[in-house]
Amino acid sequence: MPGNGLWRTKSVEQSIAETDEPDTKLRKDLTAWDLTVFGVAVVIGAGIFTLTASTAGNVAGPGVSLAFVIAAIACGLAALCYAEFASTVPVAGSAYTFSYATFGEFAAWIIGWDLFLEFALAASAVSKGWSLYLQTVLKHMGLDIKTTATIAGIDVDWGSLLLVAVLTVLLAVGTKLSSRVSLVITGIKVAVVLLVIVLGVGYIKLANYSPYIPPAAEGPDAGAGLEQSLFSLVTGYSGSTYGVLGVLAAASLVFFAFIGFDVVATTAEETRNPKRAVPRGILGSLAIVTVLYVAVALVVTGMVPYTALKTQADGSRATLATAFAANGLDWAAVVISVGALAGLTTVVMVMMLGQTRVTFAMSRDGLLPRSLARTGKHGTPARITYITGVLVAIGAGFFPAGKLEEMVNVGTLFAFVLVSAGVIVLRKTRPDLPRGFRVPLVPLVPILAIIACLWLMVNLTTLTWVRFAVWMAAGVVVYFAYSRRHSLLHRKDEKV
């Protein structure tokens, strides 16, 4: 029900009705198959190609495979909640739109501001991984070319800037075209992942799994101060490198690899039959990648000792190709690097798509300049797409990947908490709404999702929490300085 001030809500019916406004109408081109492609395209990539090896070497050892299972359980619980919301409120904006219908405008703004952090920084972080693999491929071709250059004393990642520029233009041309490109590239990277599993199994040495969970590190490797997990800082337990706490910290890190199924929810408004297609896309893509992630983690940590996967003194991080090169399979390392280039391309593209759709929804509601929500001849919000491209390029070109990944994780987990709570609220306030998918055992499943996500959050570094608090504080300032007064609901209240 509508409220006043910070807690005024936007009804589900109103949100759906606004999707038919001519100036801000998105083209409904996507099918359940397209959504599954989007989901798999974005989820398979970041974790397998850029996080698995380095997290095993630096944080969890062979126990990284268990970390993937823990992260998958948390994601699965949250995915059920996303599926219900997306099938009930098939409107662009994902968690932002859901929160507007349940908690009110201020909470919606906060979650929308939070989603900026998730999608834009995720695209930036994965772009840097793409650039790293491009450098590897060029080296195998005999071209020892660095994809970073120092300009006026500043390190610039030109490889990631090139990728972002191309994908920005592609997304501005049309979502359907983007999904077709994703389909082709996703097929390539799934084949590469299967190659990793099938070929790598023959090189597994059981001795590399012992100890499965290495003893907790002590000394400088243990992490201290703001670099240790919030849980370690508060409880006074040892640092979160290796040991049981290391596995939990690793689960919070590899959670980044599962980010993507919530992007499917942002495309609900562009889907022909969202009540059926969106839940299938969300849950189907998550189930597929979980199996592949655990299998790849077991293979890579079985091929080489986890100590061989540590980040080098010069800052270079281990990848899947590292394990194969160590076993003399240079040709496989080349194939993996090429597959990673293809795979990470779709990850960046779909993350940027999610960012543009959240910004589009907020602009249509007046919380951001409404002129940004206009769609062009291709039926896409071109202005927002180009602005997003610039922001992602800045993050990818000038900031380190590791810090970007942790910021993405805390932002995404926060969104999951609100969406899970929102399912409980909407069940009580609007039991009459038609739901294409219903979360089983409400409120138990949403409560478990909230607990699991909060647990992963407290295992992120304290410094990540500090940065997150600063970002959210900035969002509060923007809301009261601009968004609250320009909100369409605020203007309607004034007329009344």
Buried (B, 14 or more C-beta within 10 A) or exposed (E): EEEEEBEBBBEBEBBBEBBEEEEBEBBBBBBBEBBBBBBBBBBBBBBBBBBBBBBBBBBBBBBBBBBBBBBBBBBBBBBBBBBBBBBBBBBBBBBBBBBBBBBBBBBBBBBBBBBBBBBBBBBBBBBBBBBBBBBBBBBBEEEEEEBBEEEEEEEBBBBBBBBBBEBBEBBBBBBBBBBEBBBEBBBBBBEBBEBBBEBBEEBBEEEBBEEBBBEBBEEEEBBEEBBBBBBBBEEEBBBBBBBBBBBBBBBBBBBBBBBBBBBBBBBBBBBEBBBBBBBBBBBBBBEBBBEBBBBBBBBBBBBBBBEBBBBEEEEEBBBBBBBBBBBEBEEBBBBBBBBBBBBBBBBBBBBBBBBBBBBBBBBBBBBBEBEBBBBEEBBBBBBBBBBBBEBBBBBBBBBEBBBBBBBBBBBBBBBBBBBBBBBBBBBEEBEEEEBBBBBEEBBEBBBBBBBBBBBBBBBBBBBBBEBBEEBBEEBEEBBEEBBBEBBBBBEEBEEE
